């Protein structure tokens, strides 16, 4: 009888533990900068809301090149917002730029994405 009670307790505890997750939400995950002259330093801040039941932790990020810098927020409590700032250096970048920021999180998906686009006019044109 004790074994059945113990197994039931373990199963219920696991079910409640698995149901608690952070949930990443961004109203506009794609930002479009206006046409920009090469050499400009662009900056945009995304507002992230945690719609989950545990703190949202964004542990790291990946970008295609060192021209993109990302500032991550501290853990975001349930129901609260935080900001992710993205800076893009257009030096040496030409024409249409479409960049994705891959975020490593503690959400169910484990990976979230933000994106920005900009048309960079070469300085010699």
MARNULO-411371 format. One record per atom (N, C-alpha, C): residue in three letters; chain; atom name; x, y, z. Coordinates in Angstrom, 3 decimals. Each point is the difference from the previous one (the first is absolute). Example, Ala and Ser with C-alpha at 12.3 -4.5 7.8 and 13.67 -1.06 7.14 Angstrom:
# residues 2
(r ALA,A,N,(13.190,-5.690,7.800)) (r ALA,A,CA,(-0.890,1.190,0.000)) (r ALA,A,C,(0.900,1.200,0.000)) (r SER,A,N,(-0.350,1.050,-0.720)) (r SER,A,CA,(0.820,1.190,0.060)) (r SER,A,C,(-0.770,1.090,0.730)) 
END
This chain:
# residues 125
(r UNK,A,N,(0.822,-1.195,0.000)) (r UNK,A,CA,(-0.822,1.195,0.000)) (r UNK,A,C,(0.867,1.261,0.000)) (r UNK,A,N,(1.054,-0.035,0.811)) (r UNK,A,CA,(0.900,1.167,0.037)) (r UNK,A,C,(0.662,0.227,-1.357)) (r UNK,A,N,(0.323,-1.089,-0.673)) (r UNK,A,CA,(0.641,0.111,-1.301)) (r UNK,A,C,(-0.936,0.673,-1.007)) (r UNK,A,N,(-1.261,-0.367,0.011)) (r UNK,A,CA,(-0.981,0.613,-0.905)) (r UNK,A,C,(-0.140,1.487,0.313)) (r UNK,A,N,(-0.064,0.367,1.268)) (r UNK,A,CA,(-0.110,1.405,0.403)) (r UNK,A,C,(1.240,0.775,-0.430)) (r UNK,A,N,(1.167,-0.607,0.171)) (r UNK,A,CA,(1.249,0.661,-0.389)) (r UNK,A,C,(0.063,0.214,-1.513)) (r UNK,A,N,(-0.375,-1.007,-0.765)) (r UNK,A,CA,(0.008,0.119,-1.459)) (r UNK,A,C,(-0.998,1.070,-0.449)) (r UNK,A,N,(-1.177,0.024,0.597)) (r UNK,A,CA,(-1.007,1.016,-0.333)) (r UNK,A,C,(0.525,1.392,0.304)) (r UNK,A,N,(0.649,0.160,1.142)) (r UNK,A,CA,(0.564,1.300,0.380)) (r UNK,A,C,(1.074,0.448,-1.002)) (r UNK,A,N,(0.854,-0.908,-0.398)) (r UNK,A,CA,(1.061,0.320,-0.962)) (r UNK,A,C,(-0.613,0.401,-1.344)) (r UNK,A,N,(-1.003,-0.705,-0.466)) (r UNK,A,CA,(-0.640,0.314,-1.281)) (r UNK,A,C,(-0.678,1.363,0.042)) (r UNK,A,N,(-0.732,0.275,1.079)) (r UNK,A,CA,(-0.668,1.298,0.122)) (r UNK,A,C,(1.011,1.139,0.079)) (r UNK,A,N,(1.048,-0.196,0.751)) (r UNK,A,CA,(1.038,1.026,0.120)) (r UNK,A,C,(0.650,0.264,-1.355)) (r UNK,A,N,(0.255,-1.053,-0.769)) (r UNK,A,CA,(0.589,0.159,-1.327)) (r UNK,A,C,(-0.947,0.752,-0.930)) (r UNK,A,N,(-1.283,-0.323,0.066)) (r UNK,A,CA,(-0.975,0.665,-0.866)) (r UNK,A,C,(-0.064,1.489,0.286)) (r UNK,A,N,(0.016,0.373,1.266)) (r UNK,A,CA,(-0.033,1.431,0.339)) (r UNK,A,C,(1.297,0.688,-0.404)) (r UNK,A,N,(1.120,-0.671,0.154)) (r UNK,A,CA,(1.296,0.568,-0.368)) (r UNK,A,C,(0.123,0.235,-1.490)) (r UNK,A,N,(-0.513,-0.944,-0.809)) (r UNK,A,CA,(0.085,0.148,-1.448)) (r UNK,A,C,(-0.921,1.094,-0.516)) (r UNK,A,N,(-1.064,0.291,0.711)) (r UNK,A,CA,(-0.948,1.018,-0.429)) (r UNK,A,C,(0.492,1.406,0.227)) (r UNK,A,N,(1.057,0.162,0.758)) (r UNK,A,CA,(0.516,1.330,0.305)) (r UNK,A,C,(1.142,0.336,-0.955)) (r UNK,A,N,(-0.255,0.962,-0.877)) (r UNK,A,CA,(1.023,0.405,-0.956)) (r UNK,A,C,(-0.052,1.505,-0.225)) (r UNK,A,N,(1.070,0.496,-0.527)) (r UNK,A,CA,(0.040,1.397,-0.430)) (r UNK,A,C,(-0.549,0.032,-1.428)) (r UNK,A,N,(-0.619,1.123,-0.351)) (r UNK,A,CA,(-0.549,0.137,-1.360)) (r UNK,A,C,(0.436,1.335,-0.588)) (r UNK,A,N,(0.770,-0.063,-1.077)) (r UNK,A,CA,(0.581,1.152,-0.682)) (r UNK,A,C,(-1.039,0.600,-0.943)) (r UNK,A,N,(-0.259,1.314,0.134)) (r UNK,A,CA,(-0.941,0.665,-0.895)) (r UNK,A,C,(0.539,1.364,-0.387)) (r UNK,A,N,(0.060,0.259,-1.313)) (r UNK,A,CA,(0.376,1.306,-0.542)) (r UNK,A,C,(-1.095,0.391,-0.978)) (r UNK,A,N,(-0.565,1.182,0.206)) (r UNK,A,CA,(-1.083,0.470,-0.858)) (r UNK,A,C,(0.435,0.084,-1.462)) (r UNK,A,N,(1.193,0.536,-0.239)) (r UNK,A,CA,(0.519,0.148,-1.367)) (r UNK,A,C,(1.415,-0.587,-0.056)) (r UNK,A,N,(0.137,-1.291,-0.329)) (r UNK,A,CA,(1.326,-0.623,-0.034)) (r UNK,A,C,(0.855,0.384,-1.209)) (r UNK,A,N,(-0.595,0.750,-0.958)) (r UNK,A,CA,(0.751,0.494,-1.160)) (r UNK,A,C,(-0.026,1.525,0.014)) (r UNK,A,N,(1.197,0.601,-0.048)) (r UNK,A,CA,(0.086,1.464,-0.072)) (r UNK,A,C,(0.611,0.380,-1.344)) (r UNK,A,N,(-0.638,0.962,-0.678)) (r UNK,A,CA,(0.514,0.499,-1.281)) (r UNK,A,C,(0.518,1.418,0.201)) (r UNK,A,N,(1.308,0.156,-0.168)) (r UNK,A,CA,(0.608,1.325,0.053)) (r UNK,A,C,(-0.262,0.711,-1.328)) (r UNK,A,N,(-0.033,1.331,-0.002)) (r UNK,A,CA,(-0.120,0.718,-1.276)) (r UNK,A,C,(1.301,-0.136,-0.800)) (r UNK,A,N,(-0.071,0.313,-1.304)) (r UNK,A,CA,(1.187,-0.016,-0.861)) (r UNK,A,C,(1.086,0.821,0.689)) (r UNK,A,N,(1.216,-0.552,0.047)) (r UNK,A,CA,(1.082,0.584,0.787)) (r UNK,A,C,(1.283,0.089,-0.804)) (r UNK,A,N,(0.739,1.060,0.199)) (r UNK,A,CA,(1.303,0.192,-0.646)) (r UNK,A,C,(1.037,-0.885,0.699)) (r UNK,A,N,(0.886,-0.628,-0.767)) (r UNK,A,CA,(1.070,-0.814,0.572)) (r UNK,A,C,(0.791,0.821,1.013)) (r UNK,A,N,(0.376,-0.639,1.085)) (r UNK,A,CA,(0.774,0.658,1.048)) (r UNK,A,C,(-0.835,0.347,1.220)) (r UNK,A,N,(-1.307,-0.008,-0.137)) (r UNK,A,CA,(-0.877,0.329,1.132)) (r UNK,A,C,(0.003,-1.139,1.024)) (r UNK,A,N,(-0.165,0.381,1.255)) (r UNK,A,CA,(-0.146,-0.959,1.092)) (r UNK,A,C,(-1.493,-0.046,0.347)) (r UNK,A,N,(-0.635,-1.126,-0.220)) (r UNK,A,CA,(-1.434,-0.121,0.238)) (r UNK,A,C,(-0.255,-0.684,1.341)) (r UNK,A,N,(-1.098,0.384,0.632)) (r UNK,A,CA,(-0.329,-0.557,1.307)) (r UNK,A,C,(-1.513,-0.154,0.116)) (r UNK,A,N,(-0.425,-1.138,0.518)) (r UNK,A,CA,(-1.426,-0.244,0.238)) (r UNK,A,C,(-0.163,-0.802,1.288)) (r UNK,A,N,(-1.075,0.301,0.728)) (r UNK,A,CA,(-0.297,-0.721,1.230)) (r UNK,A,C,(-1.307,-0.767,-0.165)) (r UNK,A,N,(0.073,-1.308,0.198)) (r UNK,A,CA,(-1.175,-0.866,-0.010)) (r UNK,A,C,(-0.505,-0.130,1.436)) (r UNK,A,N,(-1.305,0.065,0.193)) (r UNK,A,CA,(-0.596,-0.214,1.325)) (r UNK,A,C,(-0.506,-1.431,0.063)) (r UNK,A,N,(0.484,-0.731,1.006)) (r UNK,A,CA,(-0.336,-1.404,0.185)) (r UNK,A,C,(-0.878,-0.138,1.232)) (r UNK,A,N,(-1.083,-0.760,-0.128)) (r UNK,A,CA,(-0.875,-0.275,1.135)) (r UNK,A,C,(0.080,-1.483,0.336)) (r UNK,A,N,(0.074,-0.301,1.287)) (r UNK,A,CA,(-0.036,-1.385,0.456)) (r UNK,A,C,(-1.447,-0.335,0.342)) (r UNK,A,N,(-0.643,-0.786,-0.855)) (r UNK,A,CA,(-1.391,-0.387,0.233)) (r UNK,A,C,(-0.089,-1.359,0.695)) (r UNK,A,N,(1.121,-0.470,0.510)) (r UNK,A,CA,(0.041,-1.300,0.663)) (r UNK,A,C,(-0.164,0.105,1.502)) (r UNK,A,N,(0.325,-1.107,0.674)) (r UNK,A,CA,(-0.184,-0.092,1.448)) (r UNK,A,C,(1.304,-0.045,0.784)) (r UNK,A,N,(1.128,-0.023,-0.702)) (r UNK,A,CA,(1.309,0.052,0.651)) (r UNK,A,C,(0.826,1.098,-0.661)) (r UNK,A,N,(1.054,0.473,0.656)) (r UNK,A,CA,(0.823,1.059,-0.608)) (r UNK,A,C,(0.556,-0.420,-1.366)) (r UNK,A,N,(-0.013,0.946,-0.932)) (r UNK,A,CA,(0.556,-0.217,-1.337)) (r UNK,A,C,(1.483,0.340,0.044)) (r UNK,A,N,(0.815,-0.971,-0.379)) (r UNK,A,CA,(1.452,0.199,-0.014)) (r UNK,A,C,(0.488,-0.131,-1.437)) (r UNK,A,N,(0.608,1.064,-0.496)) (r UNK,A,CA,(0.633,-0.028,-1.323)) (r UNK,A,C,(1.491,-0.090,0.278)) (r UNK,A,N,(0.560,-1.176,-0.195)) (r UNK,A,CA,(1.363,-0.261,0.439)) (r UNK,A,C,(1.077,0.436,-0.983)) (r UNK,A,N,(-0.304,-0.042,-1.299)) (r UNK,A,CA,(1.000,0.389,-0.992)) (r UNK,A,C,(-0.684,0.269,-1.335)) (r UNK,A,N,(0.807,0.442,-0.966)) (r UNK,A,CA,(-0.530,0.291,-1.331)) (r UNK,A,C,(1.021,-0.362,-1.064)) (r UNK,A,N,(-0.490,-0.114,-1.237)) (r UNK,A,CA,(0.857,-0.237,-1.156)) (r UNK,A,C,(-0.377,0.997,-1.087)) (r UNK,A,N,(1.003,0.551,-0.675)) (r UNK,A,CA,(-0.199,0.890,-1.145)) (r UNK,A,C,(0.970,-0.422,-1.098)) (r UNK,A,N,(-0.272,0.441,-1.223)) (r UNK,A,CA,(0.800,-0.419,-1.151)) (r UNK,A,C,(1.401,0.619,-0.019)) (r UNK,A,N,(0.132,1.231,0.526)) (r UNK,A,CA,(1.314,0.639,-0.026)) (r UNK,A,C,(0.159,0.953,1.189)) (r UNK,A,N,(1.217,0.468,0.182)) (r UNK,A,CA,(0.285,0.896,1.120)) (r UNK,A,C,(-0.559,1.402,-0.205)) (r UNK,A,N,(-0.610,0.240,-1.157)) (r UNK,A,CA,(-0.610,1.302,-0.269)) (r UNK,A,C,(-1.292,0.186,0.808)) (r UNK,A,N,(-0.505,-1.064,0.594)) (r UNK,A,CA,(-1.236,0.054,0.784)) (r UNK,A,C,(0.319,-0.292,1.461)) (r UNK,A,N,(-0.347,0.929,0.861)) (r UNK,A,CA,(0.193,-0.153,1.454)) (r UNK,A,C,(-1.371,-0.064,0.658)) (r UNK,A,N,(-0.127,-0.838,1.018)) (r UNK,A,CA,(-1.275,-0.177,0.691)) (r UNK,A,C,(0.211,0.160,1.495)) (r UNK,A,N,(-0.881,0.764,0.641)) (r UNK,A,CA,(0.022,0.145,1.454)) (r UNK,A,C,(-1.219,-0.727,0.550)) (r UNK,A,N,(0.260,-1.026,0.806)) (r UNK,A,CA,(-1.072,-0.832,0.545)) (r UNK,A,C,(-0.482,0.533,1.349)) (r UNK,A,N,(-1.268,-0.253,0.335)) (r UNK,A,CA,(-0.537,0.444,1.285)) (r UNK,A,C,(0.334,-0.990,1.110)) (r UNK,A,N,(-0.118,0.440,1.260)) (r UNK,A,CA,(0.083,-0.957,1.106)) (r UNK,A,C,(-1.251,-0.880,-0.044)) (r UNK,A,N,(-0.083,-1.059,0.813)) (r UNK,A,CA,(-1.208,-0.838,-0.010)) (r UNK,A,C,(-1.269,0.849,0.129)) (r UNK,A,N,(-1.015,-0.347,-0.795)) (r UNK,A,CA,(-1.252,0.743,-0.028)) (r UNK,A,C,(-1.052,-0.795,0.781)) (r UNK,A,N,(-0.508,0.548,1.112)) (r UNK,A,CA,(-1.007,-0.712,0.800)) (r UNK,A,C,(-1.289,-0.222,-0.794)) (r UNK,A,N,(-0.810,-0.982,0.403)) (r UNK,A,CA,(-1.280,-0.250,-0.678)) (r UNK,A,C,(-0.861,1.266,-0.039)) (r UNK,A,N,(-0.571,0.267,-1.172)) (r UNK,A,CA,(-0.878,1.158,-0.165)) (r UNK,A,C,(0.715,1.323,-0.171)) (r UNK,A,N,(1.320,0.013,0.032)) (r UNK,A,CA,(0.771,1.235,-0.110)) (r UNK,A,C,(0.644,0.105,-1.385)) (r UNK,A,N,(0.564,1.184,-0.276)) (r UNK,A,CA,(0.685,0.222,-1.278)) (r UNK,A,C,(1.468,0.328,0.229)) (r UNK,A,N,(0.772,-0.208,-1.034)) (r UNK,A,CA,(1.406,0.360,-0.024)) (r UNK,A,C,(0.336,0.461,-1.402)) (r UNK,A,N,(1.218,0.475,-0.197)) (r UNK,A,CA,(0.375,0.483,-1.328)) (r UNK,A,C,(1.262,-0.693,-0.506)) (r UNK,A,N,(0.024,-0.178,-1.309)) (r UNK,A,CA,(1.171,-0.517,-0.703)) (r UNK,A,C,(0.402,1.076,-0.989)) (r UNK,A,N,(1.214,0.517,0.145)) (r UNK,A,CA,(0.483,1.055,-0.884)) (r UNK,A,C,(0.934,-0.602,-1.042)) (r UNK,A,N,(-0.260,0.362,-1.260)) (r UNK,A,CA,(0.796,-0.486,-1.121)) (r UNK,A,C,(0.663,1.193,-0.664)) (r UNK,A,N,(1.315,-0.099,-0.218)) (r UNK,A,CA,(0.751,1.050,-0.686)) (r UNK,A,C,(0.635,-0.611,-1.244)) (r UNK,A,N,(-0.115,0.715,-1.129)) (r UNK,A,CA,(0.520,-0.489,-1.267)) (r UNK,A,C,(0.909,1.047,-0.624)) (r UNK,A,N,(1.237,-0.398,-0.290)) (r UNK,A,CA,(0.993,0.874,-0.629)) (r UNK,A,C,(-0.062,-0.234,-1.508)) (r UNK,A,N,(-0.395,1.024,-0.759)) (r UNK,A,CA,(-0.166,-0.146,-1.453)) (r UNK,A,C,(1.300,0.158,-0.783)) (r UNK,A,N,(1.110,0.288,0.665)) (r UNK,A,CA,(1.278,0.130,-0.715)) (r UNK,A,C,(0.311,-1.279,-0.761)) (r UNK,A,N,(0.232,0.123,-1.297)) (r UNK,A,CA,(0.338,-1.148,-0.829)) (r UNK,A,C,(-1.195,-0.862,-0.375)) (r UNK,A,N,(-1.184,0.447,0.336)) (r UNK,A,CA,(-1.223,-0.738,-0.346)) (r UNK,A,C,(-0.718,0.777,-1.100)) (r UNK,A,N,(-0.481,-0.731,-1.001)) (r UNK,A,CA,(-0.624,0.661,-1.137)) (r UNK,A,C,(-1.347,-0.632,-0.341)) (r UNK,A,N,(-0.897,0.829,-0.493)) (r UNK,A,CA,(-1.303,-0.405,-0.526)) (r UNK,A,C,(-0.856,-0.655,1.089)) (r UNK,A,N,(-0.817,-0.983,-0.389)) (r UNK,A,CA,(-0.973,-0.560,0.950)) (r UNK,A,C,(0.700,-0.878,1.044)) (r UNK,A,N,(-0.225,0.317,1.250)) (r UNK,A,CA,(0.533,-0.780,1.118)) (r UNK,A,C,(-1.187,-0.575,0.772)) (r UNK,A,N,(0.016,-1.296,0.225)) (r UNK,A,CA,(-1.064,-0.696,0.715)) (r UNK,A,C,(0.682,-0.864,1.058)) (r UNK,A,N,(-0.095,0.408,1.250)) (r UNK,A,CA,(0.753,-0.652,1.077)) (r UNK,A,C,(-0.925,-0.655,1.018)) (r UNK,A,N,(0.390,-1.179,0.450)) (r UNK,A,CA,(-0.744,-0.728,1.020)) (r UNK,A,C,(0.856,-0.125,1.253)) (r UNK,A,N,(-0.620,0.242,1.149)) (r UNK,A,CA,(0.650,-0.182,1.293)) (r UNK,A,C,(-0.618,-1.247,0.616)) (r UNK,A,N,(0.811,-0.989,0.283)) (r UNK,A,CA,(-0.473,-1.240,0.618)) (r UNK,A,C,(0.259,0.107,1.501)) (r UNK,A,N,(-1.052,-0.139,0.790)) (r UNK,A,CA,(0.082,0.128,1.454)) (r UNK,A,C,(-0.170,-1.371,0.650)) (r UNK,A,N,(0.890,-0.347,0.913)) (r UNK,A,CA,(-0.089,-1.257,0.748)) (r UNK,A,C,(-0.706,0.302,1.317)) (r UNK,A,N,(-1.145,-0.661,0.215)) (r UNK,A,CA,(-0.866,0.318,1.129)) (r UNK,A,C,(-0.386,-1.254,0.777)) (r UNK,A,N,(-0.740,0.219,1.086)) (r UNK,A,CA,(-0.527,-1.114,0.784)) (r UNK,A,C,(-1.479,-0.256,-0.316)) (r UNK,A,N,(-0.441,0.379,-1.198)) (r UNK,A,CA,(-1.371,-0.266,-0.431)) (r UNK,A,C,(-0.098,-1.449,-0.501)) (r UNK,A,N,(-1.210,-0.448,-0.308)) (r UNK,A,CA,(-0.176,-1.358,-0.530)) (r UNK,A,C,(0.767,-0.197,-1.299)) (r UNK,A,N,(0.015,1.028,-0.861)) (r UNK,A,CA,(0.691,-0.101,-1.285)) (r UNK,A,C,(1.518,0.071,0.149)) (r UNK,A,N,(0.487,0.562,1.092)) (r UNK,A,CA,(1.432,0.169,0.289)) (r UNK,A,C,(0.684,1.060,-0.856)) (r UNK,A,N,(-0.522,0.265,-1.197)) (r UNK,A,CA,(0.585,0.994,-0.901)) (r UNK,A,C,(-1.109,0.929,-0.479)) (r UNK,A,N,(0.258,1.301,0.077)) (r UNK,A,CA,(-0.924,1.018,-0.504)) (r UNK,A,C,(0.764,0.847,-1.001)) (r UNK,A,N,(-0.724,0.691,-0.876)) (r UNK,A,CA,(0.667,0.797,-1.035)) (r UNK,A,C,(-0.568,1.406,-0.080)) (r UNK,A,N,(0.900,0.946,-0.233)) (r UNK,A,CA,(-0.363,1.379,-0.325)) (r UNK,A,C,(0.674,0.293,-1.334)) (r UNK,A,N,(-0.517,1.001,-0.704)) (r UNK,A,CA,(0.530,0.276,-1.335)) (r UNK,A,C,(-0.091,1.481,-0.315)) (r UNK,A,N,(0.940,0.486,-0.803)) (r UNK,A,CA,(-0.095,1.365,-0.517)) (r UNK,A,C,(0.458,0.035,-1.444)) (r UNK,A,N,(-0.522,1.003,-0.724)) (r UNK,A,CA,(0.349,0.213,-1.401)) (r UNK,A,C,(0.362,1.463,-0.196)) (r UNK,A,N,(0.908,0.239,-0.942)) (r UNK,A,CA,(0.347,1.364,-0.371)) (r UNK,A,C,(0.625,-0.018,-1.394)) (r UNK,A,N,(-0.293,1.018,-0.780)) (r UNK,A,CA,(0.658,0.188,-1.291)) (r UNK,A,C,(1.103,1.020,0.227)) (r UNK,A,N,(1.260,-0.422,-0.250)) (r UNK,A,CA,(1.158,0.863,0.224)) (r UNK,A,C,(0.498,0.511,-1.339)) (r UNK,A,N,(0.020,1.321,-0.141)) (r UNK,A,CA,(0.496,0.640,-1.218)) (r UNK,A,C,(1.503,0.140,0.129)) (r UNK,A,N,(0.774,-0.593,-0.929)) (r UNK,A,CA,(1.466,0.108,0.054)) (r UNK,A,C,(0.436,1.471,-0.016)) (r UNK,A,N,(1.035,0.322,0.725)) (r UNK,A,CA,(0.454,1.393,0.093)) (r UNK,A,C,(0.537,0.524,-1.322)) (r UNK,A,N,(0.378,-0.854,-0.938)) (r UNK,A,CA,(0.546,0.436,-1.283)) (r UNK,A,C,(-1.072,0.272,-1.038)) (r UNK,A,N,(-1.262,-0.266,0.311)) (r UNK,A,CA,(-1.074,0.249,-0.974)) (r UNK,A,C,(-0.581,1.371,0.165)) 
END
